[in-house]
């Protein structure tokens, strides 16, 4: 018994010494944990439903993304590709409470959208937007979102580079991007990237990956871009998706001589485009090597501005952004071989 008691005392002493010598949590780990606790009440998971035309006909689909509450009156910033043409949008807060929302501003050319919540859950608090011009390459950042639907997951990384507008992606010419090595996956889109002070420095857009996973090439729209396009200018949300026709395609679709137009693919429910009477496509087709959706309206002009070329689409967007809430606008469209005029109104929110 004496030998066993001595062995037990020796083992206990070793355990005590190991506990006494165990290094305390690192300052960096503590800072990251505190930052995560600080920011999570402002982070949301977005679950949206929409429609798309496939070879089998119209089908419903769901989209999961992330976002961040940026005002006490219920405004949420996210990525345009998550919500821009969706029929139903639900925003889930920490703890699981879910609130319906609608788009009130959107700029696909920067992959940004602004939502308005129907109500504000108790206990949530908005995040502060940082001045992204003060952020430098090499700064540590955290990304909080819902990768693959796994809510409130945090990844940590660094600012790898800053890209000026119209240098990385021609389809998003208005976006200034931060490049980061913080892990970004499906479901992170629209989620906030924070500095270590818990301020939003950007919104996740996408990553570049050859294998489909995160390879350290994540792109985040800067907070100053989001502030300018969603708050200062309040980019007009149309609720439609489509494509500008080439001259050859315009001829095949029998557009008036010397004109082109914007072929409408999808129109979101309860959007300004739907209220104006615009119709989306219904038939999946392949013309030459190009796959398109036909049957929708072809917009020829908006407020007297022809819908093509690309420079005119920019003019239309800029003009629509100057209209006051509830202001009327007119669009001329080609529908089933007839040119008609539609009238709509800008959102009142």
Order of alpha helices (4+ residues) and beta strands (2+ residues): alpha-alpha-beta-beta-beta-alpha-beta-beta-beta-beta-beta-beta-beta-beta-beta-alpha-beta-alpha-beta-alpha-beta-beta-beta-beta-alpha-beta-beta
